[in-house]
């Protein structure tokens, strides 16, 4: 094997390693993005539940006031 072929082979291996590293970073970024979306969805759900609870409480108070 000539030195040029060895260098070419090493360059290909380094290129593949970089591609794999970038793929891992993209995968991690997607996981973090999904985690953020899930967290936002949970917060929205909690906000809706709290809003419902407040509305029910106000309705009960209004009902008591009417009675």
GUPA-847531 format. One record per atom (N, C-alpha, C, O, CB): chain; atom name; x, y, z; residue in three letters; residue number from 0. Coordinates in Angstrom, 1 decimal, padded with zeros to 4 digits. Glycine has a CB too. Example, Ala and Ser with C-alpha at 12.3 -4.5 7.8 and 13.67 -1.06 7.14 Angstrom:
[A, N, [013.2, -005.7, 007.8], ALA, 0],
[A, CA, [012.3, -004.5, 007.8], ALA, 0],
[A, C, [013.2, -003.3, 007.8], ALA, 0],
[A, O, [014.2, -003.3, 008.5], ALA, 0],
[A, CB, [011.3, -004.5, 009.0], ALA, 0],
[A, N, [012.8, -002.2, 007.1], SER, 1],
[A, CA, [013.7, -001.1, 007.1], SER, 1],
[A, C, [012.9, 000.0, 007.9], SER, 1],
[A, O, [013.4, 001.1, 008.0], SER, 1],
[A, CB, [014.1, -000.6, 005.7], SER, 1],
This chain:
[A, N, [000.8, -001.2, 000.0], UNK, 0],
[A, CA, [000.0, 000.0, 000.0], UNK, 0],
[A, C, [000.9, 001.2, 000.0], UNK, 0],
[A, O, [001.8, 001.4, 000.8], UNK, 0],
[A, CB, [-001.0, 000.0, 001.2], UNK, 0],
[A, N, [000.5, 002.1, -000.9], UNK, 1],
[A, CA, [001.3, 003.4, -000.9], UNK, 1],
[A, C, [000.9, 004.3, 000.2], UNK, 1],
[A, O, [-000.2, 004.2, 000.7], UNK, 1],
[A, CB, [001.2, 004.0, -002.3], UNK, 1],
[A, N, [001.7, 005.2, 000.5], UNK, 2],
[A, CA, [001.4, 006.2, 001.5], UNK, 2],
[A, C, [000.2, 007.0, 001.2], UNK, 2],
[A, O, [-000.6, 007.3, 002.1], UNK, 2],
[A, CB, [002.6, 007.2, 001.8], UNK, 2],
[A, N, [000.0, 007.3, -000.1], UNK, 3],
[A, CA, [-001.1, 008.1, -000.6], UNK, 3],
[A, C, [-002.4, 007.3, -000.3], UNK, 3],
[A, O, [-003.4, 007.9, 000.2], UNK, 3],
[A, CB, [-001.0, 008.4, -002.1], UNK, 3],
[A, N, [-002.5, 006.0, -000.5], UNK, 4],
[A, CA, [-003.7, 005.2, -000.3], UNK, 4],
[A, C, [-004.0, 005.2, 001.2], UNK, 4],
[A, O, [-005.1, 005.3, 001.6], UNK, 4],
[A, CB, [-003.5, 003.8, -000.8], UNK, 4],
[A, N, [-002.9, 005.1, 002.0], UNK, 5],
[A, CA, [-003.1, 005.0, 003.5], UNK, 5],
[A, C, [-003.7, 006.4, 004.0], UNK, 5],
[A, O, [-004.6, 006.4, 004.8], UNK, 5],
[A, CB, [-001.8, 004.7, 004.2], UNK, 5],
[A, N, [-003.2, 007.5, 003.4], UNK, 6],
[A, CA, [-003.7, 008.8, 003.8], UNK, 6],
[A, C, [-005.1, 009.0, 003.4], UNK, 6],
[A, O, [-005.9, 009.5, 004.1], UNK, 6],
[A, CB, [-002.8, 009.9, 003.2], UNK, 6],
[A, N, [-005.4, 008.5, 002.2], UNK, 7],
[A, CA, [-006.8, 008.6, 001.7], UNK, 7],
[A, C, [-007.8, 007.8, 002.6], UNK, 7],
[A, O, [-008.9, 008.2, 003.0], UNK, 7],
[A, CB, [-006.9, 008.0, 000.3], UNK, 7],
[A, N, [-007.3, 006.6, 003.0], UNK, 8],
[A, CA, [-008.1, 005.7, 003.9], UNK, 8],
[A, C, [-008.4, 006.4, 005.2], UNK, 8],
[A, O, [-009.5, 006.4, 005.8], UNK, 8],
[A, CB, [-007.4, 004.4, 004.1], UNK, 8],
[A, N, [-007.3, 007.0, 005.8], UNK, 9],
[A, CA, [-007.4, 007.7, 007.1], UNK, 9],
[A, C, [-008.4, 008.9, 006.9], UNK, 9],
[A, O, [-009.2, 009.2, 007.8], UNK, 9],
[A, CB, [-006.1, 008.2, 007.6], UNK, 9],
[A, N, [-008.3, 009.6, 005.8], UNK, 10],
[A, CA, [-009.2, 010.7, 005.6], UNK, 10],
[A, C, [-010.6, 010.3, 005.5], UNK, 10],
[A, O, [-011.5, 011.0, 006.0], UNK, 10],
[A, CB, [-008.8, 011.5, 004.2], UNK, 10],
[A, N, [-010.9, 009.2, 004.9], UNK, 11],
[A, CA, [-012.3, 008.6, 004.8], UNK, 11],
[A, C, [-012.8, 008.3, 006.2], UNK, 11],
[A, O, [-013.9, 008.6, 006.5], UNK, 11],
[A, CB, [-012.3, 007.4, 003.8], UNK, 11],
[A, N, [-011.9, 007.6, 007.0], UNK, 12],
[A, CA, [-012.3, 007.3, 008.3], UNK, 12],
[A, C, [-012.6, 008.5, 009.2], UNK, 12],
[A, O, [-013.6, 008.5, 009.9], UNK, 12],
[A, CB, [-011.2, 006.4, 009.0], UNK, 12],
[A, N, [-011.8, 009.5, 009.0], UNK, 13],
[A, CA, [-012.0, 010.8, 009.8], UNK, 13],
[A, C, [-013.4, 011.4, 009.3], UNK, 13],
[A, O, [-014.1, 011.9, 010.1], UNK, 13],
[A, CB, [-010.9, 011.8, 009.6], UNK, 13],
[A, N, [-013.6, 011.4, 008.0], UNK, 14],
[A, CA, [-014.9, 012.0, 007.5], UNK, 14],
[A, C, [-016.1, 011.2, 008.0], UNK, 14],
[A, O, [-017.1, 011.8, 008.4], UNK, 14],
[A, CB, [-014.8, 011.9, 005.9], UNK, 14],
[A, N, [-016.0, 009.9, 008.0], UNK, 15],
[A, CA, [-017.1, 009.1, 008.6], UNK, 15],
[A, C, [-017.3, 009.4, 010.1], UNK, 15],
[A, O, [-018.4, 009.5, 010.5], UNK, 15],
[A, CB, [-016.8, 007.6, 008.3], UNK, 15],
[A, N, [-016.2, 009.5, 010.8], UNK, 16],
[A, CA, [-016.3, 009.8, 012.2], UNK, 16],
[A, C, [-016.9, 011.2, 012.4], UNK, 16],
[A, O, [-017.7, 011.3, 013.3], UNK, 16],
[A, CB, [-014.9, 009.8, 012.8], UNK, 16],
[A, N, [-016.6, 012.1, 011.6], UNK, 17],
[A, CA, [-017.3, 013.5, 011.7], UNK, 17],
[A, C, [-018.7, 013.4, 011.4], UNK, 17],
[A, O, [-019.6, 014.0, 012.1], UNK, 17],
[A, CB, [-016.6, 014.5, 010.8], UNK, 17],
[A, N, [-019.1, 012.6, 010.4], UNK, 18],
[A, CA, [-020.5, 012.4, 010.0], UNK, 18],
[A, C, [-021.3, 011.8, 011.2], UNK, 18],
[A, O, [-022.4, 012.2, 011.5], UNK, 18],
[A, CB, [-020.7, 011.6, 008.8], UNK, 18],
[A, N, [-020.7, 010.7, 011.8], UNK, 19],
[A, CA, [-021.3, 010.1, 012.9], UNK, 19],
[A, C, [-021.5, 011.0, 014.1], UNK, 19],
[A, O, [-022.5, 011.0, 014.8], UNK, 19],
[A, CB, [-020.5, 008.8, 013.3], UNK, 19],
[A, N, [-020.4, 011.8, 014.4], UNK, 20],
[A, CA, [-020.5, 012.8, 015.5], UNK, 20],
[A, C, [-021.6, 013.8, 015.2], UNK, 20],
[A, O, [-022.4, 014.1, 016.1], UNK, 20],
[A, CB, [-019.1, 013.5, 015.6], UNK, 20],
[A, N, [-021.7, 014.3, 014.0], UNK, 21],
[A, CA, [-022.8, 015.3, 013.6], UNK, 21],
[A, C, [-024.1, 014.6, 013.8], UNK, 21],
[A, O, [-025.1, 015.2, 014.3], UNK, 21],
[A, CB, [-022.6, 015.8, 012.2], UNK, 21],
[A, N, [-024.2, 013.3, 013.4], UNK, 22],
[A, CA, [-025.5, 012.6, 013.5], UNK, 22],
[A, C, [-025.9, 012.5, 015.0], UNK, 22],
[A, O, [-027.1, 012.6, 015.3], UNK, 22],
[A, CB, [-025.4, 011.2, 012.8], UNK, 22],
[A, N, [-024.9, 012.2, 015.8], UNK, 23],
[A, CA, [-025.2, 012.1, 017.3], UNK, 23],
[A, C, [-025.7, 013.4, 017.8], UNK, 23],
[A, O, [-026.6, 013.5, 018.6], UNK, 23],
[A, CB, [-024.0, 011.6, 018.0], UNK, 23],
[A, N, [-025.0, 014.5, 017.4], UNK, 24],
[A, CA, [-025.4, 015.8, 017.9], UNK, 24],
[A, C, [-026.8, 016.2, 017.4], UNK, 24],
[A, O, [-027.6, 016.7, 018.2], UNK, 24],
[A, CB, [-024.4, 016.9, 017.4], UNK, 24],
[A, N, [-027.1, 015.9, 016.2], UNK, 25],
[A, CA, [-028.5, 016.1, 015.7], UNK, 25],
[A, C, [-029.5, 015.3, 016.4], UNK, 25],
[A, O, [-030.6, 015.8, 016.8], UNK, 25],
[A, CB, [-028.6, 015.8, 014.2], UNK, 25],
[A, N, [-029.2, 014.1, 016.7], UNK, 26],
[A, CA, [-030.1, 013.2, 017.5], UNK, 26],
[A, C, [-030.3, 013.7, 018.9], UNK, 26],
[A, O, [-031.5, 013.8, 019.3], UNK, 26],
[A, CB, [-029.5, 011.8, 017.6], UNK, 26],
[A, N, [-029.3, 014.2, 019.5], UNK, 27],
[A, CA, [-029.4, 014.8, 020.9], UNK, 27],
[A, C, [-030.2, 016.0, 020.8], UNK, 27],
[A, O, [-031.1, 016.3, 021.6], UNK, 27],
[A, CB, [-028.0, 015.1, 021.5], UNK, 27],
[A, N, [-030.0, 016.8, 019.8], UNK, 28],
[A, CA, [-030.8, 018.1, 019.6], UNK, 28],
[A, C, [-032.3, 017.8, 019.4], UNK, 28],
[A, O, [-033.1, 018.4, 020.0], UNK, 28],
[A, CB, [-030.3, 018.9, 018.4], UNK, 28],
[A, N, [-032.6, 016.7, 018.7], UNK, 29],
[A, CA, [-034.0, 016.3, 018.5], UNK, 29],
[A, C, [-034.6, 015.9, 019.8], UNK, 29],
[A, O, [-035.7, 016.2, 020.1], UNK, 29],
[A, CB, [-034.1, 015.2, 017.4], UNK, 29],
[A, N, [-033.8, 015.1, 020.5], UNK, 30],
[A, CA, [-034.3, 014.6, 021.8], UNK, 30],
[A, C, [-034.6, 015.8, 022.8], UNK, 30],
[A, O, [-035.6, 015.8, 023.4], UNK, 30],
[A, CB, [-033.3, 013.6, 022.5], UNK, 30],
[A, N, [-033.7, 016.7, 022.8], UNK, 31],
[A, CA, [-033.9, 017.9, 023.7], UNK, 31],
[A, C, [-035.1, 018.7, 023.2], UNK, 31],
[A, O, [-035.9, 019.2, 024.0], UNK, 31],
[A, CB, [-032.6, 018.8, 023.6], UNK, 31],
[A, N, [-035.3, 018.8, 021.9], UNK, 32],
[A, CA, [-036.4, 019.6, 021.3], UNK, 32],
[A, C, [-037.7, 018.9, 021.7], UNK, 32],
[A, O, [-038.7, 019.5, 022.1], UNK, 32],
[A, CB, [-036.3, 019.7, 019.8], UNK, 32],
[A, N, [-037.7, 017.5, 021.6], UNK, 33],
[A, CA, [-038.9, 016.8, 022.0], UNK, 33],
[A, C, [-039.2, 016.9, 023.5], UNK, 33],
[A, O, [-040.3, 017.1, 023.9], UNK, 33],
[A, CB, [-038.7, 015.3, 021.6], UNK, 33],
[A, N, [-038.1, 016.9, 024.3], UNK, 34],
[A, CA, [-038.3, 017.0, 025.7], UNK, 34],
[A, C, [-038.9, 018.4, 026.0], UNK, 34],
[A, O, [-039.7, 018.5, 026.9], UNK, 34],
[A, CB, [-036.9, 016.9, 026.4], UNK, 34],
[A, N, [-038.4, 019.4, 025.3], UNK, 35],
[A, CA, [-039.0, 020.8, 025.6], UNK, 35],
[A, C, [-040.4, 020.8, 025.2], UNK, 35],
[A, O, [-041.3, 021.4, 025.9], UNK, 35],
[A, CB, [-038.2, 021.8, 024.7], UNK, 35],
[A, N, [-040.8, 020.2, 024.0], UNK, 36],
[A, CA, [-042.2, 020.2, 023.6], UNK, 36],
[A, C, [-043.1, 019.5, 024.6], UNK, 36],
[A, O, [-044.2, 019.9, 024.9], UNK, 36],
[A, CB, [-042.3, 019.5, 022.2], UNK, 36],
[A, N, [-042.6, 018.3, 025.1], UNK, 37],
[A, CA, [-043.3, 017.6, 026.1], UNK, 37],
[A, C, [-043.5, 018.4, 027.4], UNK, 37],
[A, O, [-044.6, 018.4, 028.0], UNK, 37],
[A, CB, [-042.6, 016.3, 026.5], UNK, 37],
[A, N, [-042.4, 019.1, 027.8], UNK, 38],
[A, CA, [-042.5, 020.0, 029.0], UNK, 38],
[A, C, [-043.5, 021.1, 028.8], UNK, 38],
[A, O, [-044.3, 021.4, 029.7], UNK, 38],
[A, CB, [-041.1, 020.6, 029.3], UNK, 38],
[A, N, [-043.5, 021.7, 027.6], UNK, 39],
[A, CA, [-044.4, 022.8, 027.3], UNK, 39],
[A, C, [-045.9, 022.3, 027.3], UNK, 39],
[A, O, [-046.8, 022.9, 027.9], UNK, 39],
[A, CB, [-044.1, 023.5, 026.0], UNK, 39],
[A, N, [-046.0, 021.1, 026.8], UNK, 40],
[A, CA, [-047.4, 020.4, 026.8], UNK, 40],
[A, C, [-047.9, 020.2, 028.2], UNK, 40],
[A, O, [-049.0, 020.4, 028.5], UNK, 40],
[A, CB, [-047.4, 019.1, 026.0], UNK, 40],
[A, N, [-047.0, 019.7, 029.0], UNK, 41],
[A, CA, [-047.3, 019.5, 030.4], UNK, 41],
[A, C, [-047.7, 020.8, 031.1], UNK, 41],
[A, O, [-048.7, 020.9, 031.8], UNK, 41],
[A, CB, [-046.2, 018.8, 031.2], UNK, 41],
[A, N, [-046.9, 021.8, 030.9], UNK, 42],
[A, CA, [-047.2, 023.1, 031.5], UNK, 42],
[A, C, [-048.6, 023.6, 031.0], UNK, 42],
[A, O, [-049.4, 024.2, 031.8], UNK, 42],
[A, CB, [-046.1, 024.2, 031.1], UNK, 42],
[A, N, [-048.9, 023.5, 029.7], UNK, 43],
[A, CA, [-050.2, 023.9, 029.2], UNK, 43],
[A, C, [-051.3, 023.1, 029.8], UNK, 43],
[A, O, [-052.3, 023.7, 030.1], UNK, 43],
[A, CB, [-050.2, 023.8, 027.7], UNK, 43],
[A, N, [-051.1, 021.8, 030.0], UNK, 44],
[A, CA, [-052.1, 021.0, 030.6], UNK, 44],
[A, C, [-052.4, 021.4, 032.0], UNK, 44],
[A, O, [-053.5, 021.5, 032.4], UNK, 44],
[A, CB, [-051.7, 019.5, 030.5], UNK, 44],
[A, N, [-051.3, 021.7, 032.8], UNK, 45],
[A, CA, [-051.4, 022.1, 034.1], UNK, 45],
[A, C, [-052.2, 023.4, 034.2], UNK, 45],
[A, O, [-053.0, 023.7, 035.0], UNK, 45],
[A, CB, [-050.0, 022.2, 034.8], UNK, 45],
[A, N, [-051.8, 024.4, 033.3], UNK, 46],
[A, CA, [-052.5, 025.7, 033.3], UNK, 46],
[A, C, [-054.0, 025.5, 033.0], UNK, 46],
[A, O, [-054.8, 026.2, 033.6], UNK, 46],
[A, CB, [-051.8, 026.6, 032.2], UNK, 46],
[A, N, [-054.3, 024.6, 032.1], UNK, 47],
[A, CA, [-055.7, 024.4, 031.8], UNK, 47],
[A, C, [-056.4, 023.8, 033.0], UNK, 47],
[A, O, [-057.5, 024.2, 033.3], UNK, 47],
[A, CB, [-055.9, 023.4, 030.5], UNK, 47],
[A, N, [-055.8, 022.8, 033.6], UNK, 48],
[A, CA, [-056.4, 022.2, 034.8], UNK, 48],
[A, C, [-056.6, 023.3, 035.9], UNK, 48],
[A, O, [-057.6, 023.3, 036.6], UNK, 48],
[A, CB, [-055.5, 021.1, 035.3], UNK, 48],
[A, N, [-055.6, 024.1, 036.1], UNK, 49],
[A, CA, [-055.7, 025.2, 037.1], UNK, 49],
[A, C, [-056.8, 026.2, 036.8], UNK, 49],
[A, O, [-057.6, 026.6, 037.6], UNK, 49],
[A, CB, [-054.3, 025.9, 037.3], UNK, 49],
[A, N, [-056.9, 026.5, 035.5], UNK, 50],
[A, CA, [-057.9, 027.4, 035.0], UNK, 50],
[A, C, [-059.3, 026.8, 035.3], UNK, 50],
[A, O, [-060.2, 027.5, 035.8], UNK, 50],
[A, CB, [-057.7, 027.8, 033.5], UNK, 50],
[A, N, [-059.5, 025.6, 034.9], UNK, 51],
[A, CA, [-060.7, 024.9, 035.2], UNK, 51],
[A, C, [-061.1, 024.9, 036.7], UNK, 51],
[A, O, [-062.2, 025.2, 037.0], UNK, 51],
[A, CB, [-060.7, 023.4, 034.7], UNK, 51],
[A, N, [-060.1, 024.6, 037.5], UNK, 52],
[A, CA, [-060.3, 024.6, 039.0], UNK, 52],
[A, C, [-060.8, 026.0, 039.4], UNK, 52],
[A, O, [-061.7, 026.1, 040.3], UNK, 52],
[A, CB, [-059.1, 024.2, 039.7], UNK, 52],
[A, N, [-060.1, 027.0, 038.9], UNK, 53],
[A, CA, [-060.5, 028.4, 039.3], UNK, 53],
[A, C, [-061.9, 028.7, 038.9], UNK, 53],
[A, O, [-062.7, 029.3, 039.6], UNK, 53],
[A, CB, [-059.5, 029.4, 038.7], UNK, 53],
[A, N, [-062.2, 028.3, 037.6], UNK, 54],
[A, CA, [-063.6, 028.6, 037.1], UNK, 54],
[A, C, [-064.6, 027.9, 037.9], UNK, 54],
[A, O, [-065.7, 028.4, 038.2], UNK, 54],
[A, CB, [-063.6, 028.2, 035.6], UNK, 54],
[A, N, [-064.3, 026.6, 038.3], UNK, 55],
[A, CA, [-065.3, 025.8, 039.1], UNK, 55],
[A, C, [-065.5, 026.5, 040.4], UNK, 55],
[A, O, [-066.6, 026.6, 040.9], UNK, 55],
[A, CB, [-064.8, 024.4, 039.2], UNK, 55],
[A, N, [-064.4, 027.0, 041.0], UNK, 56],
[A, CA, [-064.4, 027.6, 042.3], UNK, 56],
[A, C, [-065.2, 028.9, 042.3], UNK, 56],
[A, O, [-066.1, 029.1, 043.1], UNK, 56],
[A, CB, [-063.0, 027.9, 042.8], UNK, 56],
[A, N, [-065.0, 029.7, 041.2], UNK, 57],
[A, CA, [-065.8, 030.9, 041.0], UNK, 57],
[A, C, [-067.3, 030.6, 040.8], UNK, 57],
[A, O, [-068.1, 031.3, 041.4], UNK, 57],
[A, CB, [-065.2, 031.7, 039.8], UNK, 57],
[A, N, [-067.5, 029.5, 040.0], UNK, 58],
[A, CA, [-068.9, 029.2, 039.8], UNK, 58],
[A, C, [-069.6, 028.8, 041.1], UNK, 58],
[A, O, [-070.8, 029.1, 041.4], UNK, 58],
[A, CB, [-069.0, 028.0, 038.8], UNK, 58],
[A, N, [-068.9, 028.0, 042.0], UNK, 59],
[A, CA, [-069.4, 027.6, 043.3], UNK, 59],
[A, C, [-069.7, 028.9, 044.1], UNK, 59],
[A, O, [-070.8, 029.0, 044.7], UNK, 59],
[A, CB, [-068.5, 026.7, 044.0], UNK, 59],
[A, N, [-068.8, 029.8, 044.1], UNK, 60],
[A, CA, [-069.0, 031.0, 044.9], UNK, 60],
[A, C, [-070.2, 031.8, 044.4], UNK, 60],
[A, O, [-071.0, 032.3, 045.2], UNK, 60],
[A, CB, [-067.7, 031.9, 044.9], UNK, 60],
[A, N, [-070.3, 031.9, 043.1], UNK, 61],
[A, CA, [-071.4, 032.6, 042.5], UNK, 61],
[A, C, [-072.8, 031.9, 042.8], UNK, 61],
[A, O, [-073.8, 032.6, 043.1], UNK, 61],
[A, CB, [-071.3, 032.8, 040.9], UNK, 61],
[A, N, [-072.7, 030.6, 042.8], UNK, 62],
[A, CA, [-073.9, 029.8, 043.1], UNK, 62],
[A, C, [-074.3, 030.1, 044.6], UNK, 62],
[A, O, [-075.5, 030.3, 044.9], UNK, 62],
[A, CB, [-073.7, 028.3, 042.8], UNK, 62],
[A, N, [-073.3, 030.0, 045.5], UNK, 63],
[A, CA, [-073.5, 030.3, 046.9], UNK, 63],
[A, C, [-074.1, 031.7, 047.1], UNK, 63],
[A, O, [-075.0, 031.9, 047.9], UNK, 63],
[A, CB, [-072.2, 030.2, 047.7], UNK, 63],
[A, N, [-073.6, 032.7, 046.3], UNK, 64],
[A, CA, [-074.1, 034.0, 046.4], UNK, 64],
[A, C, [-075.5, 034.1, 046.0], UNK, 64],
[A, O, [-076.3, 034.9, 046.6], UNK, 64],
[A, CB, [-073.2, 035.0, 045.6], UNK, 64],
[A, N, [-075.9, 033.4, 045.0], UNK, 65],
[A, CA, [-077.3, 033.4, 044.5], UNK, 65],
[A, C, [-078.2, 032.8, 045.5], UNK, 65],
[A, O, [-079.3, 033.3, 045.8], UNK, 65],
[A, CB, [-077.4, 032.7, 043.1], UNK, 65],
[A, N, [-077.7, 031.7, 046.1], UNK, 66],
[A, CA, [-078.5, 031.0, 047.2], UNK, 66],
[A, C, [-078.6, 031.9, 048.4], UNK, 66],
[A, O, [-079.3, 031.6, 049.4], UNK, 66],
[A, CB, [-077.9, 029.7, 047.5], UNK, 66],
